[in-house]
Amino acid sequence: MQRIQAGTHPENFAEQKALAKAGFPLEGVVRACEFRAGQWRDGYLYSRLRTDPAPDLPSD
């Protein structure tokens, strides 16, 4: 696998924090990607590549 990507809503701060902690950097804003509650909404796109360094995860 070369690439894994994930998207989230801009107001979902918990998911953004979890993605960043897992080593997924924010690639950018995907404009008007979802029609929700009668409006077009933006989304955030995160990704990891095979060549990205492993994230620093805490040891429990």
C-alpha positions as a Markdown table, in Angstrom:
| # | Residue | x | y | z |
|---|---|---|---|---|
| 1 | Met | 0.0 | 0.0 | 0.0 |
| 2 | Gln | 1.4 | 3.4 | -1.0 |
| 3 | Arg | -1.1 | 5.8 | 0.5 |
| 4 | Ile | -3.8 | 5.9 | 3.2 |
| 5 | Gln | -6.0 | 8.9 | 3.4 |
| 6 | Ala | -8.8 | 10.1 | 5.7 |
| 7 | Gly | -11.2 | 12.9 | 5.7 |
| 8 | Thr | -13.0 | 14.7 | 8.5 |
| 9 | His | -15.3 | 17.7 | 9.1 |
| 10 | Pro | -13.6 | 20.9 | 10.1 |
| 11 | Glu | -15.6 | 21.0 | 13.4 |
| 12 | Asn | -14.5 | 17.5 | 14.4 |
| 13 | Phe | -11.6 | 18.5 | 16.6 |
| 14 | Ala | -11.3 | 15.1 | 18.3 |
| 15 | Glu | -10.8 | 13.2 | 15.0 |
| 16 | Gln | -8.3 | 15.8 | 13.8 |
| 17 | Lys | -6.3 | 15.4 | 16.9 |
| 18 | Ala | -6.4 | 11.5 | 16.6 |
| 19 | Leu | -5.3 | 11.7 | 12.9 |
| 20 | Ala | -2.4 | 14.0 | 13.7 |
| 21 | Lys | -1.4 | 11.8 | 16.7 |
| 22 | Ala | -1.4 | 8.7 | 14.3 |
| 23 | Gly | 1.0 | 10.5 | 12.0 |
| 24 | Phe | -1.5 | 11.8 | 9.4 |
| 25 | Pro | -0.5 | 15.4 | 8.4 |
| 26 | Leu | -3.2 | 17.7 | 7.1 |
| 27 | Glu | -3.0 | 17.9 | 3.3 |
| 28 | Gly | -5.6 | 20.6 | 2.9 |
| 29 | Val | -9.2 | 21.6 | 2.6 |
| 30 | Val | -11.5 | 19.8 | 0.2 |
| 31 | Arg | -13.9 | 22.6 | -0.7 |
| 32 | Ala | -17.7 | 21.9 | -1.0 |
| 33 | Cys | -17.2 | 18.1 | -0.8 |
| 34 | Glu | -20.3 | 17.2 | 1.1 |
| 35 | Phe | -23.9 | 18.3 | 1.0 |
| 36 | Arg | -25.2 | 18.2 | 4.6 |
| 37 | Ala | -28.1 | 19.9 | 6.3 |
| 38 | Gly | -29.0 | 21.8 | 3.1 |
| 39 | Gln | -25.5 | 23.3 | 2.5 |
| 40 | Trp | -22.3 | 22.3 | 0.8 |
| 41 | Arg | -19.6 | 21.8 | 3.4 |
| 42 | Asp | -15.8 | 21.7 | 3.3 |
| 43 | Gly | -13.8 | 18.8 | 4.6 |
| 44 | Tyr | -10.2 | 18.3 | 5.7 |
| 45 | Leu | -8.0 | 15.7 | 4.0 |
| 46 | Tyr | -5.2 | 13.9 | 5.9 |
| 47 | Ser | -2.9 | 11.2 | 4.5 |
| 48 | Arg | 0.1 | 9.0 | 5.1 |
| 49 | Leu | 2.5 | 7.6 | 2.6 |
| 50 | Arg | 4.6 | 4.4 | 2.8 |
| 51 | Thr | 7.7 | 6.6 | 3.0 |
| 52 | Asp | 6.5 | 8.8 | 5.9 |
| 53 | Pro | 8.3 | 8.2 | 9.2 |
| 54 | Ala | 6.5 | 6.3 | 11.9 |
| 55 | Pro | 4.6 | 8.5 | 14.4 |
| 56 | Asp | 5.9 | 8.9 | 17.9 |
| 57 | Leu | 3.3 | 6.9 | 19.8 |
| 58 | Pro | 3.4 | 6.8 | 23.6 |
| 59 | Ser | 4.3 | 3.4 | 25.2 |
| 60 | Asp | 1.6 | 2.4 | 27.7 |
